[in-house]
Amino acid sequence: MLFFRIKWPHSNLSFSSHPMLDYIKTILLKVSFSKALFEKELRKALRHVSATELPDFKAWCYEQFARLYWTVMNRIFAQHAPVV
């Protein structure tokens, strides 16, 4: 999936084409100190991530949090698997 960022001049603000996904990632990074909070927020996040965004989001999660929460993510992503 392609993401692009627009950097506004004279500003530290950057906007991507998926602001909700950026927000979800920010929340997960901020709560990663707590297993319970991380699990809760990951479950909530999956309600907002579209099917097209899911593979990239899942890869990002494993890249960021595999050392801490491998088993938590395996369980949650397995429960969230789309029905074919």
PDB file of N, CA, C and O in Angstrom:
ATOM      1  N   MET A   1       0.846  -1.171   0.000  1.00  0.00           N
ATOM      2  CA  MET A   1       0.000   0.000   0.000  1.00  0.00           C
ATOM      3  C   MET A   1       0.892   1.234   0.000  1.00  0.00           C
ATOM      4  O   MET A   1       1.875   1.295   0.738  1.00  0.00           O
ATOM      5  N   LEU A   2       0.558   2.187  -0.804  1.00  0.00           N
ATOM      6  CA  LEU A   2       1.326   3.408  -0.895  1.00  0.00           C
ATOM      7  C   LEU A   2       0.852   4.430   0.114  1.00  0.00           C
ATOM      8  O   LEU A   2      -0.347   4.664   0.263  1.00  0.00           O
ATOM      9  N   PHE A   3       1.784   5.026   0.791  1.00  0.00           N
ATOM     10  CA  PHE A   3       1.478   6.116   1.700  1.00  0.00           C
ATOM     11  C   PHE A   3       2.279   7.322   1.238  1.00  0.00           C
ATOM     12  O   PHE A   3       3.426   7.197   0.809  1.00  0.00           O
ATOM     13  N   PHE A   4       1.671   8.465   1.330  1.00  0.00           N
ATOM     14  CA  PHE A   4       2.432   9.650   1.022  1.00  0.00           C
ATOM     15  C   PHE A   4       2.231  10.651   2.142  1.00  0.00           C
ATOM     16  O   PHE A   4       1.166  10.716   2.755  1.00  0.00           O
ATOM     17  N   ARG A   5       3.244  11.409   2.392  1.00  0.00           N
ATOM     18  CA  ARG A   5       3.183  12.410   3.447  1.00  0.00           C
ATOM     19  C   ARG A   5       3.371  13.783   2.820  1.00  0.00           C
ATOM     20  O   ARG A   5       4.190  13.979   1.923  1.00  0.00           O
ATOM     21  N   ILE A   6       2.600  14.702   3.314  1.00  0.00           N
ATOM     22  CA  ILE A   6       2.720  16.083   2.878  1.00  0.00           C
ATOM     23  C   ILE A   6       3.364  16.840   4.027  1.00  0.00           C
ATOM     24  O   ILE A   6       2.818  16.880   5.129  1.00  0.00           O
ATOM     25  N   LYS A   7       4.487  17.423   3.786  1.00  0.00           N
ATOM     26  CA  LYS A   7       5.174  18.194   4.811  1.00  0.00           C
ATOM     27  C   LYS A   7       4.858  19.663   4.584  1.00  0.00           C
ATOM     28  O   LYS A   7       5.209  20.231   3.550  1.00  0.00           O
ATOM     29  N   TRP A   8       4.199  20.269   5.549  1.00  0.00           N
ATOM     30  CA  TRP A   8       3.843  21.672   5.432  1.00  0.00           C
ATOM     31  C   TRP A   8       5.069  22.520   5.755  1.00  0.00           C
ATOM     32  O   TRP A   8       5.815  22.209   6.683  1.00  0.00           O
ATOM     33  N   PRO A   9       5.276  23.589   4.992  1.00  0.00           N
ATOM     34  CA  PRO A   9       6.435  24.449   5.266  1.00  0.00           C
ATOM     35  C   PRO A   9       6.327  25.104   6.637  1.00  0.00           C
ATOM     36  O   PRO A   9       5.244  25.499   7.067  1.00  0.00           O
ATOM     37  N   HIS A  10       7.445  25.210   7.305  1.00  0.00           N
ATOM     38  CA  HIS A  10       7.527  25.872   8.606  1.00  0.00           C
ATOM     39  C   HIS A  10       6.648  25.213   9.649  1.00  0.00           C
ATOM     40  O   HIS A  10       6.089  25.885  10.515  1.00  0.00           O
ATOM     41  N   SER A  11       6.529  23.918   9.567  1.00  0.00           N
ATOM     42  CA  SER A  11       5.667  23.215  10.507  1.00  0.00           C
ATOM     43  C   SER A  11       6.214  21.819  10.743  1.00  0.00           C
ATOM     44  O   SER A  11       6.878  21.247   9.879  1.00  0.00           O
ATOM     45  N   ASN A  12       5.931  21.279  11.915  1.00  0.00           N
ATOM     46  CA  ASN A  12       6.302  19.907  12.215  1.00  0.00           C
ATOM     47  C   ASN A  12       5.152  18.956  11.920  1.00  0.00           C
ATOM     48  O   ASN A  12       5.243  17.764  12.214  1.00  0.00           O
ATOM     49  N   LEU A  13       4.083  19.464  11.349  1.00  0.00           N
ATOM     50  CA  LEU A  13       2.928  18.637  11.050  1.00  0.00           C
ATOM     51  C   LEU A  13       3.134  17.875   9.759  1.00  0.00           C
ATOM     52  O   LEU A  13       3.629  18.418   8.772  1.00  0.00           O
ATOM     53  N   SER A  14       2.749  16.614   9.777  1.00  0.00           N
ATOM     54  CA  SER A  14       2.748  15.853   8.529  1.00  0.00           C
ATOM     55  C   SER A  14       1.455  15.059   8.499  1.00  0.00           C
ATOM     56  O   SER A  14       0.988  14.564   9.524  1.00  0.00           O
ATOM     57  N   PHE A  15       0.892  14.946   7.323  1.00  0.00           N
ATOM     58  CA  PHE A  15      -0.384  14.267   7.173  1.00  0.00           C
ATOM     59  C   PHE A  15      -0.217  13.159   6.149  1.00  0.00           C
ATOM     60  O   PHE A  15       0.385  13.359   5.095  1.00  0.00           O
ATOM     61  N   SER A  16      -0.752  11.995   6.465  1.00  0.00           N
ATOM     62  CA  SER A  16      -0.690  10.907   5.498  1.00  0.00           C
ATOM     63  C   SER A  16      -2.061  10.748   4.871  1.00  0.00           C
ATOM     64  O   SER A  16      -3.016  11.428   5.247  1.00  0.00           O
ATOM     65  N   SER A  17      -2.143   9.860   3.930  1.00  0.00           N
ATOM     66  CA  SER A  17      -3.415   9.618   3.274  1.00  0.00           C
ATOM     67  C   SER A  17      -4.345   8.777   4.150  1.00  0.00           C
ATOM     68  O   SER A  17      -5.500   8.553   3.787  1.00  0.00           O
ATOM     69  N   HIS A  18      -3.850   8.308   5.304  1.00  0.00           N
ATOM     70  CA  HIS A  18      -4.637   7.477   6.219  1.00  0.00           C
ATOM     71  C   HIS A  18      -4.511   7.999   7.655  1.00  0.00           C
ATOM     72  O   HIS A  18      -3.821   7.391   8.473  1.00  0.00           O
ATOM     73  N   PRO A  19      -5.162   9.108   7.962  1.00  0.00           N
ATOM     74  CA  PRO A  19      -4.990   9.697   9.290  1.00  0.00           C
ATOM     75  C   PRO A  19      -5.465   8.791  10.428  1.00  0.00           C
ATOM     76  O   PRO A  19      -4.878   8.823  11.509  1.00  0.00           O
ATOM     77  N   MET A  20      -6.503   7.992  10.221  1.00  0.00           N
ATOM     78  CA  MET A  20      -6.974   7.107  11.282  1.00  0.00           C
ATOM     79  C   MET A  20      -5.923   6.053  11.591  1.00  0.00           C
ATOM     80  O   MET A  20      -5.693   5.730  12.756  1.00  0.00           O
ATOM     81  N   LEU A  21      -5.288   5.518  10.568  1.00  0.00           N
ATOM     82  CA  LEU A  21      -4.249   4.523  10.760  1.00  0.00           C
ATOM     83  C   LEU A  21      -3.056   5.135  11.495  1.00  0.00           C
ATOM     84  O   LEU A  21      -2.469   4.488  12.363  1.00  0.00           O
ATOM     85  N   ASP A  22      -2.700   6.351  11.165  1.00  0.00           N
ATOM     86  CA  ASP A  22      -1.626   7.046  11.877  1.00  0.00           C
ATOM     87  C   ASP A  22      -1.985   7.221  13.349  1.00  0.00           C
ATOM     88  O   ASP A  22      -1.143   7.033  14.227  1.00  0.00           O
ATOM     89  N   TYR A  23      -3.232   7.580  13.610  1.00  0.00           N
ATOM     90  CA  TYR A  23      -3.696   7.764  14.987  1.00  0.00           C
ATOM     91  C   TYR A  23      -3.629   6.440  15.761  1.00  0.00           C
ATOM     92  O   TYR A  23      -3.179   6.411  16.906  1.00  0.00           O
ATOM     93  N   ILE A  24      -4.070   5.363  15.140  1.00  0.00           N
ATOM     94  CA  ILE A  24      -4.054   4.046  15.773  1.00  0.00           C
ATOM     95  C   ILE A  24      -2.614   3.650  16.115  1.00  0.00           C
ATOM     96  O   ILE A  24      -2.347   3.149  17.207  1.00  0.00           O
ATOM     97  N   LYS A  25      -1.702   3.874  15.186  1.00  0.00           N
ATOM     98  CA  LYS A  25      -0.298   3.533  15.433  1.00  0.00           C
ATOM     99  C   LYS A  25       0.265   4.354  16.592  1.00  0.00           C
ATOM    100  O   LYS A  25       1.012   3.835  17.421  1.00  0.00           O
ATOM    101  N   THR A  26      -0.088   5.612  16.644  1.00  0.00           N
ATOM    102  CA  THR A  26       0.373   6.469  17.733  1.00  0.00           C
ATOM    103  C   THR A  26      -0.124   5.946  19.076  1.00  0.00           C
ATOM    104  O   THR A  26       0.641   5.880  20.039  1.00  0.00           O
ATOM    105  N   ILE A  27      -1.382   5.578  19.142  1.00  0.00           N
ATOM    106  CA  ILE A  27      -1.952   5.044  20.384  1.00  0.00           C
ATOM    107  C   ILE A  27      -1.233   3.773  20.795  1.00  0.00           C
ATOM    108  O   ILE A  27      -0.873   3.622  21.963  1.00  0.00           O
ATOM    109  N   LEU A  28      -1.016   2.852  19.860  1.00  0.00           N
ATOM    110  CA  LEU A  28      -0.342   1.592  20.191  1.00  0.00           C
ATOM    111  C   LEU A  28       1.079   1.840  20.699  1.00  0.00           C
ATOM    112  O   LEU A  28       1.528   1.175  21.632  1.00  0.00           O
ATOM    113  N   LEU A  29       1.775   2.777  20.099  1.00  0.00           N
ATOM    114  CA  LEU A  29       3.116   3.107  20.573  1.00  0.00           C
ATOM    115  C   LEU A  29       3.080   3.659  22.001  1.00  0.00           C
ATOM    116  O   LEU A  29       3.957   3.355  22.810  1.00  0.00           O
ATOM    117  N   LYS A  30       2.069   4.465  22.303  1.00  0.00           N
ATOM    118  CA  LYS A  30       1.982   5.087  23.632  1.00  0.00           C
ATOM    119  C   LYS A  30       1.560   4.124  24.731  1.00  0.00           C
ATOM    120  O   LYS A  30       1.913   4.327  25.892  1.00  0.00           O
ATOM    121  N   VAL A  31       0.815   3.084  24.391  1.00  0.00           N
ATOM    122  CA  VAL A  31       0.353   2.142  25.424  1.00  0.00           C
ATOM    123  C   VAL A  31       1.187   0.864  25.463  1.00  0.00           C
ATOM    124  O   VAL A  31       0.859  -0.067  26.199  1.00  0.00           O
ATOM    125  N   SER A  32       2.249   0.815  24.688  1.00  0.00           N
ATOM    126  CA  SER A  32       3.032  -0.422  24.599  1.00  0.00           C
ATOM    127  C   SER A  32       3.761  -0.773  25.894  1.00  0.00           C
ATOM    128  O   SER A  32       4.331  -1.858  26.003  1.00  0.00           O
ATOM    129  N   PHE A  33       3.752   0.117  26.863  1.00  0.00           N
ATOM    130  CA  PHE A  33       4.374  -0.186  28.157  1.00  0.00           C
ATOM    131  C   PHE A  33       3.550  -1.183  28.969  1.00  0.00           C
ATOM    132  O   PHE A  33       4.066  -1.802  29.900  1.00  0.00           O
ATOM    133  N   SER A  34       2.274  -1.342  28.621  1.00  0.00           N
ATOM    134  CA  SER A  34       1.366  -2.202  29.381  1.00  0.00           C
ATOM    135  C   SER A  34       0.740  -3.253  28.470  1.00  0.00           C
ATOM    136  O   SER A  34       0.111  -2.918  27.466  1.00  0.00           O
ATOM    137  N   LYS A  35       0.913  -4.510  28.823  1.00  0.00           N
ATOM    138  CA  LYS A  35       0.356  -5.601  28.020  1.00  0.00           C
ATOM    139  C   LYS A  35      -1.164  -5.505  27.939  1.00  0.00           C
ATOM    140  O   LYS A  35      -1.742  -5.679  26.866  1.00  0.00           O
ATOM    141  N   ALA A  36      -1.807  -5.232  29.061  1.00  0.00           N
ATOM    142  CA  ALA A  36      -3.272  -5.160  29.084  1.00  0.00           C
ATOM    143  C   ALA A  36      -3.785  -4.007  28.217  1.00  0.00           C
ATOM    144  O   ALA A  36      -4.731  -4.181  27.449  1.00  0.00           O
ATOM    145  N   LEU A  37      -3.167  -2.843  28.339  1.00  0.00           N
ATOM    146  CA  LEU A  37      -3.586  -1.698  27.516  1.00  0.00           C
ATOM    147  C   LEU A  37      -3.304  -1.944  26.041  1.00  0.00           C
ATOM    148  O   LEU A  37      -4.124  -1.617  25.183  1.00  0.00           O
ATOM    149  N   PHE A  38      -2.146  -2.519  25.750  1.00  0.00           N
ATOM    150  CA  PHE A  38      -1.804  -2.806  24.359  1.00  0.00           C
ATOM    151  C   PHE A  38      -2.835  -3.746  23.740  1.00  0.00           C
ATOM    152  O   PHE A  38      -3.309  -3.514  22.628  1.00  0.00           O
ATOM    153  N   GLU A  39      -3.177  -4.800  24.464  1.00  0.00           N
ATOM    154  CA  GLU A  39      -4.158  -5.761  23.950  1.00  0.00           C
ATOM    155  C   GLU A  39      -5.515  -5.093  23.730  1.00  0.00           C
ATOM    156  O   GLU A  39      -6.161  -5.310  22.705  1.00  0.00           O
ATOM    157  N   LYS A  40      -5.933  -4.300  24.672  1.00  0.00           N
ATOM    158  CA  LYS A  40      -7.219  -3.600  24.564  1.00  0.00           C
ATOM    159  C   LYS A  40      -7.231  -2.662  23.349  1.00  0.00           C
ATOM    160  O   LYS A  40      -8.190  -2.652  22.577  1.00  0.00           O
ATOM    161  N   GLU A  41      -6.175  -1.885  23.187  1.00  0.00           N
ATOM    162  CA  GLU A  41      -6.123  -0.928  22.082  1.00  0.00           C
ATOM    163  C   GLU A  41      -5.956  -1.617  20.730  1.00  0.00           C
ATOM    164  O   GLU A  41      -6.465  -1.130  19.721  1.00  0.00           O
ATOM    165  N   LEU A  42      -5.251  -2.739  20.703  1.00  0.00           N
ATOM    166  CA  LEU A  42      -5.123  -3.471  19.446  1.00  0.00           C
ATOM    167  C   LEU A  42      -6.476  -4.031  19.018  1.00  0.00           C
ATOM    168  O   LEU A  42      -6.819  -3.996  17.837  1.00  0.00           O
ATOM    169  N   ARG A  43      -7.233  -4.538  19.963  1.00  0.00           N
ATOM    170  CA  ARG A  43      -8.585  -5.032  19.635  1.00  0.00           C
ATOM    171  C   ARG A  43      -9.455  -3.889  19.093  1.00  0.00           C
ATOM    172  O   ARG A  43     -10.162  -4.065  18.101  1.00  0.00           O
ATOM    173  N   LYS A  44      -9.403  -2.737  19.735  1.00  0.00           N
ATOM    174  CA  LYS A  44     -10.169  -1.581  19.265  1.00  0.00           C
ATOM    175  C   LYS A  44      -9.686  -1.139  17.886  1.00  0.00           C
ATOM    176  O   LYS A  44     -10.491  -0.772  17.029  1.00  0.00           O
ATOM    177  N   ALA A  45      -8.385  -1.175  17.677  1.00  0.00           N
ATOM    178  CA  ALA A  45      -7.816  -0.735  16.403  1.00  0.00           C
ATOM    179  C   ALA A  45      -8.331  -1.584  15.250  1.00  0.00           C
ATOM    180  O   ALA A  45      -8.614  -1.068  14.169  1.00  0.00           O
ATOM    181  N   LEU A  46      -8.451  -2.869  15.482  1.00  0.00           N
ATOM    182  CA  LEU A  46      -8.876  -3.761  14.395  1.00  0.00           C
ATOM    183  C   LEU A  46     -10.316  -3.500  13.957  1.00  0.00           C
ATOM    184  O   LEU A  46     -10.720  -3.920  12.872  1.00  0.00           O
ATOM    185  N   ARG A  47     -11.080  -2.821  14.783  1.00  0.00           N
ATOM    186  CA  ARG A  47     -12.438  -2.429  14.375  1.00  0.00           C
ATOM    187  C   ARG A  47     -12.407  -1.292  13.359  1.00  0.00           C
ATOM    188  O   ARG A  47     -13.372  -1.083  12.624  1.00  0.00           O
ATOM    189  N   HIS A  48     -11.300  -0.561  13.320  1.00  0.00           N
ATOM    190  CA  HIS A  48     -11.206   0.624  12.468  1.00  0.00           C
ATOM    191  C   HIS A  48     -10.305   0.440  11.255  1.00  0.00           C
ATOM    192  O   HIS A  48     -10.305   1.277  10.352  1.00  0.00           O
ATOM    193  N   VAL A  49      -9.542  -0.640  11.223  1.00  0.00           N
ATOM    194  CA  VAL A  49      -8.626  -0.884  10.110  1.00  0.00           C
ATOM    195  C   VAL A  49      -9.393  -1.610   9.002  1.00  0.00           C
ATOM    196  O   VAL A  49     -10.026  -2.638   9.242  1.00  0.00           O
ATOM    197  N   SER A  50      -9.326  -1.068   7.808  1.00  0.00           N
ATOM    198  CA  SER A  50     -10.043  -1.688   6.681  1.00  0.00           C
ATOM    199  C   SER A  50      -9.324  -2.961   6.234  1.00  0.00           C
ATOM    200  O   SER A  50      -8.164  -3.191   6.578  1.00  0.00           O
ATOM    201  N   ALA A  51     -10.025  -3.769   5.473  1.00  0.00           N
ATOM    202  CA  ALA A  51      -9.463  -5.025   4.971  1.00  0.00           C
ATOM    203  C   ALA A  51      -8.247  -4.771   4.086  1.00  0.00           C
ATOM    204  O   ALA A  51      -7.312  -5.572   4.073  1.00  0.00           O
ATOM    205  N   THR A  52      -8.250  -3.675   3.357  1.00  0.00           N
ATOM    206  CA  THR A  52      -7.110  -3.370   2.488  1.00  0.00           C
ATOM    207  C   THR A  52      -5.900  -2.875   3.288  1.00  0.00           C
ATOM    208  O   THR A  52      -4.758  -3.059   2.866  1.00  0.00           O
ATOM    209  N   GLU A  53      -6.148  -2.256   4.426  1.00  0.00           N
ATOM    210  CA  GLU A  53      -5.060  -1.761   5.271  1.00  0.00           C
ATOM    211  C   GLU A  53      -4.509  -2.835   6.203  1.00  0.00           C
ATOM    212  O   GLU A  53      -3.394  -2.706   6.708  1.00  0.00           O
ATOM    213  N   LEU A  54      -5.280  -3.890   6.433  1.00  0.00           N
ATOM    214  CA  LEU A  54      -4.924  -4.892   7.431  1.00  0.00           C
ATOM    215  C   LEU A  54      -3.556  -5.542   7.215  1.00  0.00           C
ATOM    216  O   LEU A  54      -2.797  -5.628   8.180  1.00  0.00           O
ATOM    217  N   PRO A  55      -3.191  -6.000   6.024  1.00  0.00           N
ATOM    218  CA  PRO A  55      -1.869  -6.630   5.881  1.00  0.00           C
ATOM    219  C   PRO A  55      -0.704  -5.704   6.260  1.00  0.00           C
ATOM    220  O   PRO A  55       0.241  -6.125   6.929  1.00  0.00           O
ATOM    221  N   ASP A  56      -0.782  -4.449   5.828  1.00  0.00           N
ATOM    222  CA  ASP A  56       0.273  -3.495   6.167  1.00  0.00           C
ATOM    223  C   ASP A  56       0.274  -3.174   7.659  1.00  0.00           C
ATOM    224  O   ASP A  56       1.333  -3.049   8.273  1.00  0.00           O
ATOM    225  N   PHE A  57      -0.913  -3.044   8.232  1.00  0.00           N
ATOM    226  CA  PHE A  57      -1.017  -2.763   9.660  1.00  0.00           C
ATOM    227  C   PHE A  57      -0.459  -3.920  10.472  1.00  0.00           C
ATOM    228  O   PHE A  57       0.281  -3.709  11.433  1.00  0.00           O
ATOM    229  N   LYS A  58      -0.806  -5.126  10.094  1.00  0.00           N
ATOM    230  CA  LYS A  58      -0.320  -6.320  10.792  1.00  0.00           C
ATOM    231  C   LYS A  58       1.209  -6.400  10.712  1.00  0.00           C
ATOM    232  O   LYS A  58       1.871  -6.672  11.714  1.00  0.00           O
ATOM    233  N   ALA A  59       1.761  -6.165   9.532  1.00  0.00           N
ATOM    234  CA  ALA A  59       3.222  -6.190   9.361  1.00  0.00           C
ATOM    235  C   ALA A  59       3.881  -5.125  10.232  1.00  0.00           C
ATOM    236  O   ALA A  59       4.913  -5.381  10.852  1.00  0.00           O
ATOM    237  N   TRP A  60       3.290  -3.934  10.280  1.00  0.00           N
ATOM    238  CA  TRP A  60       3.827  -2.863  11.115  1.00  0.00           C
ATOM    239  C   TRP A  60       3.802  -3.269  12.587  1.00  0.00           C
ATOM    240  O   TRP A  60       4.773  -3.035  13.306  1.00  0.00           O
ATOM    241  N   CYS A  61       2.716  -3.865  13.039  1.00  0.00           N
ATOM    242  CA  CYS A  61       2.600  -4.289  14.438  1.00  0.00           C
ATOM    243  C   CYS A  61       3.695  -5.289  14.798  1.00  0.00           C
ATOM    244  O   CYS A  61       4.357  -5.147  15.826  1.00  0.00           O
ATOM    245  N   TYR A  62       3.884  -6.292  13.958  1.00  0.00           N
ATOM    246  CA  TYR A  62       4.915  -7.290  14.238  1.00  0.00           C
ATOM    247  C   TYR A  62       6.311  -6.676  14.198  1.00  0.00           C
ATOM    248  O   TYR A  62       7.183  -7.061  14.977  1.00  0.00           O
ATOM    249  N   GLU A  63       6.521  -5.728  13.299  1.00  0.00           N
ATOM    250  CA  GLU A  63       7.815  -5.060  13.211  1.00  0.00           C
ATOM    251  C   GLU A  63       8.100  -4.257  14.484  1.00  0.00           C
ATOM    252  O   GLU A  63       9.227  -4.242  14.978  1.00  0.00           O
ATOM    253  N   GLN A  64       7.077  -3.596  15.003  1.00  0.00           N
ATOM    254  CA  GLN A  64       7.247  -2.732  16.166  1.00  0.00           C
ATOM    255  C   GLN A  64       7.242  -3.474  17.499  1.00  0.00           C
ATOM    256  O   GLN A  64       8.012  -3.139  18.399  1.00  0.00           O
ATOM    257  N   PHE A  65       6.376  -4.483  17.630  1.00  0.00           N
ATOM    258  CA  PHE A  65       6.088  -5.034  18.945  1.00  0.00           C
ATOM    259  C   PHE A  65       6.347  -6.538  19.097  1.00  0.00           C
ATOM    260  O   PHE A  65       5.967  -7.117  20.114  1.00  0.00           O
ATOM    261  N   ALA A  66       6.973  -7.173  18.128  1.00  0.00           N
ATOM    262  CA  ALA A  66       7.153  -8.629  18.171  1.00  0.00           C
ATOM    263  C   ALA A  66       7.914  -9.079  19.414  1.00  0.00           C
ATOM    264  O   ALA A  66       7.574 -10.102  20.009  1.00  0.00           O
ATOM    265  N   ARG A  67       8.921  -8.341  19.807  1.00  0.00           N
ATOM    266  CA  ARG A  67       9.705  -8.751  20.980  1.00  0.00           C
ATOM    267  C   ARG A  67       8.876  -8.733  22.258  1.00  0.00           C
ATOM    268  O   ARG A  67       9.083  -9.565  23.141  1.00  0.00           O
ATOM    269  N   LEU A  68       7.954  -7.810  22.362  1.00  0.00           N
ATOM    270  CA  LEU A  68       7.159  -7.686  23.585  1.00  0.00           C
ATOM    271  C   LEU A  68       5.889  -8.517  23.571  1.00  0.00           C
ATOM    272  O   LEU A  68       5.564  -9.180  24.556  1.00  0.00           O
ATOM    273  N   TYR A  69       5.168  -8.481  22.451  1.00  0.00           N
ATOM    274  CA  TYR A  69       3.797  -8.986  22.451  1.00  0.00           C
ATOM    275  C   TYR A  69       3.504  -9.975  21.327  1.00  0.00           C
ATOM    276  O   TYR A  69       2.401  -9.975  20.779  1.00  0.00           O
ATOM    277  N   TRP A  70       4.469 -10.812  20.979  1.00  0.00           N
ATOM    278  CA  TRP A  70       4.293 -11.786  19.908  1.00  0.00           C
ATOM    279  C   TRP A  70       3.048 -12.642  20.133  1.00  0.00           C
ATOM    280  O   TRP A  70       2.218 -12.767  19.232  1.00  0.00           O
ATOM    281  N   THR A  71       2.906 -13.232  21.318  1.00  0.00           N
ATOM    282  CA  THR A  71       1.783 -14.134  21.577  1.00  0.00           C
ATOM    283  C   THR A  71       0.458 -13.388  21.608  1.00  0.00           C
ATOM    284  O   THR A  71      -0.556 -13.911  21.145  1.00  0.00           O
ATOM    285  N   VAL A  72       0.451 -12.185  22.142  1.00  0.00           N
ATOM    286  CA  VAL A  72      -0.771 -11.375  22.174  1.00  0.00           C
ATOM    287  C   VAL A  72      -1.239 -11.090  20.746  1.00  0.00           C
ATOM    288  O   VAL A  72      -2.416 -11.256  20.427  1.00  0.00           O
ATOM    289  N   MET A  73      -0.316 -10.663  19.899  1.00  0.00           N
ATOM    290  CA  MET A  73      -0.679 -10.335  18.517  1.00  0.00           C
ATOM    291  C   MET A  73      -1.116 -11.582  17.755  1.00  0.00           C
ATOM    292  O   MET A  73      -2.075 -11.527  16.985  1.00  0.00           O
ATOM    293  N   ASN A  74      -0.427 -12.703  17.958  1.00  0.00           N
ATOM    294  CA  ASN A  74      -0.840 -13.946  17.293  1.00  0.00           C
ATOM    295  C   ASN A  74      -2.279 -14.288  17.639  1.00  0.00           C
ATOM    296  O   ASN A  74      -3.069 -14.638  16.763  1.00  0.00           O
ATOM    297  N   ARG A  75      -2.618 -14.186  18.917  1.00  0.00           N
ATOM    298  CA  ARG A  75      -3.965 -14.520  19.365  1.00  0.00           C
ATOM    299  C   ARG A  75      -5.003 -13.547  18.789  1.00  0.00           C
ATOM    300  O   ARG A  75      -6.037 -13.973  18.274  1.00  0.00           O
ATOM    301  N   ILE A  76      -4.731 -12.273  18.875  1.00  0.00           N
ATOM    302  CA  ILE A  76      -5.710 -11.268  18.423  1.00  0.00           C
ATOM    303  C   ILE A  76      -5.880 -11.294  16.906  1.00  0.00           C
ATOM    304  O   ILE A  76      -7.007 -11.244  16.414  1.00  0.00           O
ATOM    305  N   PHE A  77      -4.790 -11.371  16.168  1.00  0.00           N
ATOM    306  CA  PHE A  77      -4.912 -11.407  14.705  1.00  0.00           C
ATOM    307  C   PHE A  77      -5.569 -12.703  14.227  1.00  0.00           C
ATOM    308  O   PHE A  77      -6.275 -12.700  13.219  1.00  0.00           O
ATOM    309  N   ALA A  78      -5.346 -13.803  14.935  1.00  0.00           N
ATOM    310  CA  ALA A  78      -6.002 -15.067  14.570  1.00  0.00           C
ATOM    311  C   ALA A  78      -7.512 -14.976  14.793  1.00  0.00           C
ATOM    312  O   ALA A  78      -8.296 -15.497  13.999  1.00  0.00           O
ATOM    313  N   GLN A  79      -7.911 -14.316  15.872  1.00  0.00           N
ATOM    314  CA  GLN A  79      -9.343 -14.140  16.152  1.00  0.00           C
ATOM    315  C   GLN A  79      -9.983 -13.194  15.148  1.00  0.00           C
ATOM    316  O   GLN A  79     -11.181 -13.284  14.884  1.00  0.00           O
ATOM    317  N   HIS A  80      -9.205 -12.307  14.600  1.00  0.00           N
ATOM    318  CA  HIS A  80      -9.726 -11.286  13.683  1.00  0.00           C
ATOM    319  C   HIS A  80      -9.640 -11.720  12.215  1.00  0.00           C
ATOM    320  O   HIS A  80      -9.990 -10.951  11.319  1.00  0.00           O
ATOM    321  N   ALA A  81      -9.186 -12.918  11.975  1.00  0.00           N
ATOM    322  CA  ALA A  81      -9.022 -13.392  10.594  1.00  0.00           C
ATOM    323  C   ALA A  81     -10.340 -13.282   9.832  1.00  0.00           C
ATOM    324  O   ALA A  81     -11.386 -13.698  10.332  1.00  0.00           O
ATOM    325  N   PRO A  82     -10.292 -12.720   8.619  1.00  0.00           N
ATOM    326  CA  PRO A  82     -11.508 -12.569   7.830  1.00  0.00           C
ATOM    327  C   PRO A  82     -12.087 -13.932   7.415  1.00  0.00           C
ATOM    328  O   PRO A  82     -11.350 -14.874   7.123  1.00  0.00           O
ATOM    329  N   VAL A  83     -13.372 -14.005   7.400  1.00  0.00           N
ATOM    330  CA  VAL A  83     -14.055 -15.243   6.991  1.00  0.00           C
ATOM    331  C   VAL A  83     -14.102 -15.275   5.469  1.00  0.00           C
ATOM    332  O   VAL A  83     -14.557 -14.323   4.835  1.00  0.00           O
ATOM    333  N   VAL A  84     -13.631 -16.372   4.888  1.00  0.00           N
ATOM    334  CA  VAL A  84     -13.593 -16.481   3.417  1.00  0.00           C
ATOM    335  C   VAL A  84     -14.726 -17.348   2.938  1.00  0.00           C
ATOM    336  O   VAL A  84     -14.871 -17.565   1.735  1.00  0.00           O
TER     337      VAL A  84
END
